[in-house]
Amino acid sequence: MRLDVTVNQRPAGWRRHLEGWQAGVLAVLLGGGMLLLVMPRAAEPTEPPAPVLDEALLEATMRADEVAARGAVETELDVDVRALGRELRAYNEASLGDDEDAFARARERTSEAAHRAAPQSDGVRALRAYQMMRFLNELARWRETGVESGELRALGGDFIATVVRNRWCEGATRELFMGERELRVLFKKRWNAVSGLEGEAIALSVDEERLRLGFLLLHPFRNLNTPVSLDPALAERTVAAQRLRTIERLAELDPSYPAALARGIVFYKSGQHLSAADAFRQHLEARDDGPYTLRARNFLKAALDRTQEGP
């Protein structure tokens, strides 16, 4: 068997000075490419990062609520728990009226009923789950018909007015900017606040709080005291203040949340470019190597570019 062997010959004359040029050019190209990748390029921030959720735990919580709601139907609740349910409905209805005295009495009766029902933690949780599922059903009817039923008002109080005021739906289509998970968590949070009940048995889970705060970060509450004719720039800063408070609560709940980066994005979007640049620097100083590093550098350059622009 014959093997053909080719012997490499070194180039003669001037050609020997170009030997290996391909590798050299490749190194230059790769170096330039890497330089382009690491050099910041101004990029407009969009929205703050969403908190990381444990989807499995959220799903388990939803299923547990559904089991509790069925239990409230299949097993008669304690008399004090049922009384709390009635007083909560009366409170919601009174909150929609103009009679301040009636509202004050409803609030007092609700507080008293909650105090009596508090020892029945399982029953209280089942009552909340049952009313939440009824609320979701009534809300679905509102979305289909546009009619706010008395049952929906008794279960959710001023929820529809809150949705409209905070622009949480798409106008006449009644398309909500939230899914069922967010609706459940918002209902439970309000139910707890109205009843005044606290404690581990009734508190939202950490992931439910993350979900709620993540929604409010994108769709903040509107300040009722803000005039409709407010200057647009000032109105944007008012909304930004709400979002910044939400970011601080998220950071307290989850120290791993990139709060400085989120603050920078909110500042930038509200026209506060110098504050945005400071926040982006804080993020890079604290987290020089992480999933948001390149974006933070690009956002920082955009913010600095804006601060150097003329009036």
TINU-617977 format. One record per residue (C-alpha): residue number from 1; residue in one letter; x, y, z. Coordinates in nm, 2 decimals. Layout:
N
(NUM,A,(X,Y,Z))
...
//
This chain:
311
(1,M,(0.00,0.00,0.00))
(2,R,(0.14,0.33,-0.10))
(3,L,(0.12,0.65,0.11))
(4,D,(0.14,0.99,-0.06))
(5,V,(0.32,1.22,0.18))
(6,T,(0.34,1.59,0.11))
(7,V,(0.63,1.78,0.27))
(8,N,(0.56,2.14,0.36))
(9,Q,(0.82,2.37,0.22))
(10,R,(0.90,2.71,0.38))
(11,P,(0.83,2.99,0.14))
(12,A,(1.14,3.15,-0.01))
(13,G,(1.23,3.52,-0.04))
(14,W,(0.98,3.79,0.07))
(15,R,(0.70,3.54,0.10))
(16,R,(0.85,3.41,0.42))
(17,H,(0.78,3.74,0.60))
(18,L,(0.40,3.68,0.54))
(19,E,(0.40,3.33,0.69))
(20,G,(0.12,3.29,0.94))
(21,W,(-0.07,3.61,0.83))
(22,Q,(-0.40,3.42,0.84))
(23,A,(-0.37,3.35,1.21))
(24,G,(-0.27,3.71,1.27))
(25,V,(-0.56,3.86,1.09))
(26,L,(-0.80,3.62,1.27))
(27,A,(-0.66,3.73,1.60))
(28,V,(-0.71,4.09,1.52))
(29,L,(-1.07,4.02,1.40))
(30,L,(-1.15,3.83,1.71))
(31,G,(-1.00,4.09,1.93))
(32,G,(-1.20,4.36,1.75))
(33,G,(-1.51,4.16,1.78))
(34,M,(-1.47,4.11,2.15))
(35,L,(-1.40,4.48,2.19))
(36,L,(-1.73,4.56,2.02))
(37,L,(-1.91,4.31,2.25))
(38,V,(-1.77,4.46,2.57))
(39,M,(-1.79,4.83,2.48))
(40,P,(-2.12,4.98,2.59))
(41,R,(-2.36,5.10,2.33))
(42,A,(-2.64,5.33,2.43))
(43,A,(-2.97,5.14,2.47))
(44,E,(-3.30,5.28,2.58))
(45,P,(-3.43,5.09,2.89))
(46,T,(-3.77,4.93,2.85))
(47,E,(-3.92,4.79,3.17))
(48,P,(-3.77,4.69,3.51))
(49,P,(-3.69,4.32,3.54))
(50,A,(-3.96,4.10,3.67))
(51,P,(-3.91,3.92,4.00))
(52,V,(-3.82,3.55,3.97))
(53,L,(-4.12,3.33,4.06))
(54,D,(-4.14,2.97,4.17))
(55,E,(-4.40,2.85,3.93))
(56,A,(-4.45,2.51,4.10))
(57,L,(-4.52,2.67,4.44))
(58,L,(-4.76,2.92,4.29))
(59,E,(-4.95,2.64,4.12))
(60,A,(-4.96,2.44,4.44))
(61,T,(-5.11,2.74,4.62))
(62,M,(-5.38,2.79,4.36))
(63,R,(-5.48,2.42,4.38))
(64,A,(-5.48,2.44,4.76))
(65,D,(-5.72,2.74,4.74))
(66,E,(-5.95,2.55,4.51))
(67,V,(-5.96,2.25,4.75))
(68,A,(-6.04,2.49,5.04))
(69,A,(-6.32,2.66,4.84))
(70,R,(-6.48,2.32,4.77))
(71,G,(-6.45,2.24,5.14))
(72,A,(-6.64,2.55,5.23))
(73,V,(-6.93,2.42,5.01))
(74,E,(-6.92,2.06,5.11))
(75,T,(-6.87,2.12,5.49))
(76,E,(-7.07,2.39,5.67))
(77,L,(-6.84,2.66,5.81))
(78,D,(-6.84,2.76,6.17))
(79,V,(-7.10,3.01,6.27))
(80,D,(-6.85,3.28,6.34))
(81,V,(-6.67,3.23,6.01))
(82,R,(-7.00,3.26,5.82))
(83,A,(-7.08,3.58,6.02))
(84,L,(-6.75,3.72,5.90))
(85,G,(-6.84,3.64,5.54))
(86,R,(-7.17,3.83,5.58))
(87,E,(-7.00,4.13,5.74))
(88,L,(-6.73,4.14,5.46))
(89,R,(-7.01,4.16,5.20))
(90,A,(-7.18,4.44,5.40))
(91,Y,(-6.85,4.63,5.42))
(92,N,(-6.79,4.61,5.05))
(93,E,(-7.14,4.74,4.97))
(94,A,(-7.11,5.02,5.23))
(95,S,(-6.78,5.12,5.08))
(96,L,(-6.95,5.21,4.76))
(97,G,(-7.21,5.44,4.92))
(98,D,(-7.20,5.80,5.03))
(99,D,(-7.31,5.73,5.39))
(100,E,(-6.99,5.77,5.60))
(101,D,(-7.16,5.67,5.92))
(102,A,(-7.29,5.35,5.76))
(103,F,(-6.95,5.27,5.63))
(104,A,(-6.79,5.33,5.97))
(105,R,(-7.04,5.09,6.13))
(106,A,(-6.98,4.83,5.87))
(107,R,(-6.60,4.86,5.93))
(108,E,(-6.65,4.82,6.30))
(109,R,(-6.88,4.51,6.26))
(110,T,(-6.63,4.35,6.02))
(111,S,(-6.35,4.40,6.27))
(112,E,(-6.55,4.24,6.55))
(113,A,(-6.65,3.95,6.33))
(114,A,(-6.29,3.89,6.23))
(115,H,(-6.18,3.89,6.59))
(116,R,(-6.44,3.62,6.67))
(117,A,(-6.36,3.41,6.36))
(118,A,(-5.98,3.43,6.39))
(119,P,(-5.93,3.11,6.60))
(120,Q,(-6.09,2.91,6.32))
(121,S,(-5.79,2.95,6.08))
(122,D,(-5.89,2.67,5.85))
(123,G,(-6.24,2.80,5.82))
(124,V,(-6.13,3.15,5.76))
(125,R,(-5.90,3.04,5.48))
(126,A,(-6.18,2.83,5.33))
(127,L,(-6.41,3.13,5.35))
(128,R,(-6.16,3.35,5.17))
(129,A,(-6.10,3.09,4.90))
(130,Y,(-6.48,3.04,4.85))
(131,Q,(-6.54,3.42,4.81))
(132,M,(-6.24,3.45,4.58))
(133,M,(-6.38,3.18,4.34))
(134,R,(-6.72,3.35,4.35))
(135,F,(-6.55,3.68,4.27))
(136,L,(-6.36,3.54,3.97))
(137,N,(-6.69,3.40,3.83))
(138,E,(-6.87,3.73,3.87))
(139,L,(-6.57,3.91,3.71))
(140,A,(-6.59,3.68,3.41))
(141,R,(-6.95,3.78,3.36))
(142,W,(-6.86,4.14,3.38))
(143,R,(-6.60,4.10,3.11))
(144,E,(-6.86,3.93,2.89))
(145,T,(-7.15,4.16,2.95))
(146,G,(-7.01,4.49,3.09))
(147,V,(-7.26,4.47,3.37))
(148,E,(-7.13,4.50,3.72))
(149,S,(-7.35,4.28,3.93))
(150,G,(-7.45,4.33,4.29))
(151,E,(-7.27,4.01,4.37))
(152,L,(-6.95,4.14,4.22))
(153,R,(-6.98,4.46,4.43))
(154,A,(-7.05,4.26,4.74))
(155,L,(-6.74,4.04,4.69))
(156,G,(-6.50,4.29,4.54))
(157,G,(-6.61,4.63,4.65))
(158,D,(-6.48,4.90,4.43))
(159,F,(-6.26,4.66,4.22))
(160,I,(-6.41,4.77,3.89))
(161,A,(-6.36,5.13,3.97))
(162,T,(-6.00,5.05,4.07))
(163,V,(-5.94,4.87,3.74))
(164,V,(-6.07,5.17,3.55))
(165,R,(-5.89,5.43,3.76))
(166,N,(-5.56,5.26,3.74))
(167,R,(-5.59,5.17,3.37))
(168,W,(-5.57,4.80,3.43))
(169,C,(-5.80,4.71,3.14))
(170,E,(-5.82,4.79,2.77))
(171,G,(-6.11,5.04,2.75))
(172,A,(-6.44,4.92,2.62))
(173,T,(-6.31,4.57,2.55))
(174,R,(-6.27,4.51,2.93))
(175,E,(-5.95,4.31,2.85))
(176,L,(-5.76,4.30,3.18))
(177,F,(-5.39,4.35,3.19))
(178,M,(-5.36,4.07,3.44))
(179,G,(-5.42,3.70,3.44))
(180,E,(-5.61,3.48,3.69))
(181,R,(-5.31,3.44,3.91))
(182,E,(-5.27,3.82,3.96))
(183,L,(-5.65,3.85,4.02))
(184,R,(-5.64,3.58,4.29))
(185,V,(-5.35,3.74,4.47))
(186,L,(-5.49,4.09,4.45))
(187,F,(-5.82,3.97,4.59))
(188,K,(-5.66,3.78,4.88))
(189,K,(-5.44,4.08,4.97))
(190,R,(-5.75,4.31,4.98))
(191,W,(-5.95,4.05,5.17))
(192,N,(-5.68,4.03,5.43))
(193,A,(-5.67,4.41,5.46))
(194,V,(-6.04,4.45,5.49))
(195,S,(-6.08,4.18,5.75))
(196,G,(-5.77,4.29,5.94))
(197,L,(-5.66,3.93,5.99))
(198,E,(-5.29,3.85,6.00))
(199,G,(-5.07,3.56,6.07))
(200,E,(-4.90,3.28,5.88))
(201,A,(-5.22,3.09,5.82))
(202,I,(-5.37,3.37,5.62))
(203,A,(-5.07,3.56,5.48))
(204,L,(-4.97,3.55,5.12))
(205,S,(-4.68,3.33,5.03))
(206,V,(-4.35,3.49,4.93))
(207,D,(-4.41,3.40,4.57))
(208,E,(-4.76,3.55,4.58))
(209,E,(-4.61,3.87,4.71))
(210,R,(-4.35,3.86,4.43))
(211,L,(-4.63,3.81,4.18))
(212,R,(-4.83,4.10,4.32))
(213,L,(-4.54,4.34,4.34))
(214,G,(-4.43,4.24,3.99))
(215,F,(-4.77,4.34,3.85))
(216,L,(-4.78,4.67,4.04))
(217,L,(-4.43,4.75,3.91))
(218,L,(-4.57,4.74,3.56))
(219,H,(-4.91,4.88,3.65))
(220,P,(-4.88,5.10,3.95))
(221,F,(-5.17,5.24,4.15))
(222,R,(-5.27,5.59,4.04))
(223,N,(-5.28,5.86,4.31))
(224,L,(-5.64,5.96,4.38))
(225,N,(-5.52,6.31,4.48))
(226,T,(-5.34,6.37,4.15))
(227,P,(-5.53,6.63,3.94))
(228,V,(-5.64,6.51,3.60))
(229,S,(-5.49,6.81,3.44))
(230,L,(-5.15,6.75,3.59))
(231,D,(-4.85,6.83,3.37))
(232,P,(-4.76,6.51,3.18))
(233,A,(-4.39,6.52,3.30))
(234,L,(-4.50,6.56,3.66))
(235,A,(-4.77,6.29,3.63))
(236,E,(-4.50,6.05,3.50))
(237,R,(-4.28,6.13,3.81))
(238,T,(-4.58,6.07,4.03))
(239,V,(-4.62,5.72,3.88))
(240,A,(-4.24,5.67,3.90))
(241,A,(-4.26,5.74,4.28))
(242,Q,(-4.52,5.46,4.31))
(243,R,(-4.29,5.22,4.12))
(244,L,(-3.99,5.31,4.32))
(245,R,(-4.18,5.22,4.64))
(246,T,(-4.27,4.89,4.49))
(247,I,(-3.90,4.82,4.40))
(248,E,(-3.80,4.89,4.76))
(249,R,(-4.06,4.64,4.88))
(250,L,(-3.94,4.38,4.63))
(251,A,(-3.58,4.43,4.75))
(252,E,(-3.68,4.38,5.11))
(253,L,(-3.87,4.06,5.01))
(254,D,(-3.60,3.93,4.78))
(255,P,(-3.24,4.06,4.83))
(256,S,(-3.14,3.90,4.50))
(257,Y,(-3.37,4.13,4.30))
(258,P,(-3.16,4.39,4.10))
(259,A,(-3.32,4.69,4.27))
(260,A,(-3.06,4.94,4.16))
(261,L,(-3.10,4.85,3.80))
(262,A,(-3.48,4.86,3.83))
(263,R,(-3.46,5.21,3.99))
(264,G,(-3.24,5.33,3.71))
(265,I,(-3.49,5.22,3.45))
(266,V,(-3.77,5.39,3.63))
(267,F,(-3.57,5.71,3.67))
(268,Y,(-3.47,5.70,3.30))
(269,K,(-3.83,5.65,3.18))
(270,S,(-3.95,5.94,3.39))
(271,G,(-3.68,6.18,3.25))
(272,Q,(-3.46,6.18,3.56))
(273,H,(-3.14,6.08,3.36))
(274,L,(-2.88,6.19,3.62))
(275,S,(-3.05,5.98,3.89))
(276,A,(-3.08,5.69,3.64))
(277,A,(-2.70,5.71,3.57))
(278,D,(-2.63,5.70,3.94))
(279,A,(-2.85,5.39,3.99))
(280,F,(-2.70,5.21,3.69))
(281,R,(-2.35,5.28,3.84))
(282,Q,(-2.47,5.14,4.18))
(283,H,(-2.58,4.82,4.01))
(284,L,(-2.25,4.78,3.82))
(285,E,(-2.05,4.84,4.14))
(286,A,(-2.25,4.58,4.34))
(287,R,(-2.29,4.33,4.05))
(288,D,(-2.00,4.37,3.82))
(289,D,(-2.05,4.03,3.67))
(290,G,(-2.41,3.91,3.63))
(291,P,(-2.70,3.85,3.39))
(292,Y,(-2.77,4.22,3.36))
(293,T,(-2.42,4.36,3.34))
(294,L,(-2.41,4.44,2.97))
(295,R,(-2.76,4.59,2.97))
(296,A,(-2.67,4.80,3.27))
(297,R,(-2.36,4.94,3.09))
(298,N,(-2.56,5.02,2.78))
(299,F,(-2.83,5.18,2.99))
(300,L,(-2.57,5.38,3.17))
(301,K,(-2.42,5.51,2.85))
(302,A,(-2.77,5.61,2.73))
(303,A,(-2.84,5.80,3.05))
(304,L,(-2.50,5.98,3.04))
(305,D,(-2.57,6.07,2.67))
(306,R,(-2.90,6.22,2.78))
(307,T,(-2.75,6.43,3.06))
(308,Q,(-2.51,6.58,2.81))
(309,E,(-2.78,6.69,2.57))
(310,G,(-2.87,7.05,2.56))
(311,P,(-3.21,7.18,2.68))
//
